[in-house]
Amino acid sequence: MSAAVVTGASRGIGRGIAVALAFAGHDVVVGYRSDDAAAKETASMVEAVGCSSALVPGDVTEAAVHRMLADAADEFGGLAVWVNNAGVSVLAPVVETTEADLRHMIEVNLIGTFLGMCEAVARFRGAATRGRIVNVASELGVQAFPLLGGYSATKFGVVGLTQAAAVELAADQITVNAVCPGTAETEMVAAERRAQAALTGESLADVRAGTLAGIPAGRFCSPEDVGALVAYLASPAAAYVTGQSICVNGGSVLR
């Protein structure tokens, strides 16, 4: 059985991805920053499917953490899939975003993804593996929204890294794709809503309703929606798909 690494897998979209990959037959290395209880819950869900799991805590801005994630995958018989999902956001007008907040988003969202890609490629090449890399960007990585300009910039960067790496790694039979989720009701989005309500004076209910009104499908993105797309990109059926940034957003952004 092959192994998949998923960063930011303790909850939300990362958890949905981890479980979907387990259903596809992968043992899963659960990467997370600090919430042991939530990470153990994800691991239990992976194991309930019949796959093995390993927990690796740490900050994705540190290269050593990515080495530990890859080492854990090796214990399962070898790395096959690497998903860079860990991310952070700050909601604020562009010119009111603090330098510290922008740097933090760059470090986690962009450099964290870069470090994960580098480690995955080193392991794939070392084992002559036709590996799969999936980077979790955002629909804001293909179209910027008001009040999330800093976050959007980092996700545009993830899309750029994805495209360049896909072209460079095609000869190694390594595919690199990005998934671009729409709005999911995660803890990160809940924090964004609170910030938006504070900035605009709207109620949380009105902020939520306004976002939902912009989604033609009439519902928010679920972790399972994103997990299904990642599992496809990691499957044999997607062997010829690389360099793509695929939105899973109910039609809220079209490209």
Phi, psi and omega in degrees: 000139181268163184247150175237138173258132175230117177274156182060040190261009184284342184198175171057223183298321179300319177296317178301322178293314181301316181291320179298320179291328175294316176300331178278358174103013181261135162293150189232129170267116184269104176271138180203165185272307188207344186273091183299317184297316180294320179296321178294327177294317175300315179301320179296322179292322176296315182290331177296335178282342181109010179253166178267159179220158173220144180254129178229103177279156176150167183268124183291352176281357181250124182300326181299328180293321178293325176295321178294322177299315181292321177299320179296322177295322179299328179295337178269003177109002174128143181282133176237329185223136176232123181243116176270098185247334185304134180199160177224158179219155172225126179264120179190154171304150184307309186283354176254000174289129182286154177301320181297318179294319179295317179298320180296316178297319177298315182298313184282306189286320186261305181290324176300318176294316178302313181296321178296317177300316182298316180293317180299314182297319179300317180289319179298314180295320180297330180256005184053045183264137173278076189279167178236129174244129176235123178256128178272108177264240181182159170299338175285355173275353176237346176207124182283147176244154174300147176073000178230034184295318179296314177299315180302319180300320180291325181284328169300321177298320177298319178297319179296315176300318181300313182295314182296315181295323180300317180293317184289331187257359182301322181293338177273003183062034175251122178265147179225118180225162175241141169253143187235085183293151168276202184285120174246152184273068180263174177297324179296316179293323177300320178294321177298319180297319179297320178294319180295318179298320179294323181286322189259343184083002176286159172282160177299323179296321180290322177299314180298313182296323179295320177293315181298325180297337180270006181251108183304328181290345174081013176209163178280160175294143177248156175303327179293325176301314182289319179301320180297319179292317179297317180299322176298312182296337178270357186267164175302332182296339183255021183299336183255012179255116178207151179077013185260151174238106191253121179280139171232090195211012178067017177092011184288331173229129180247139179208000000 
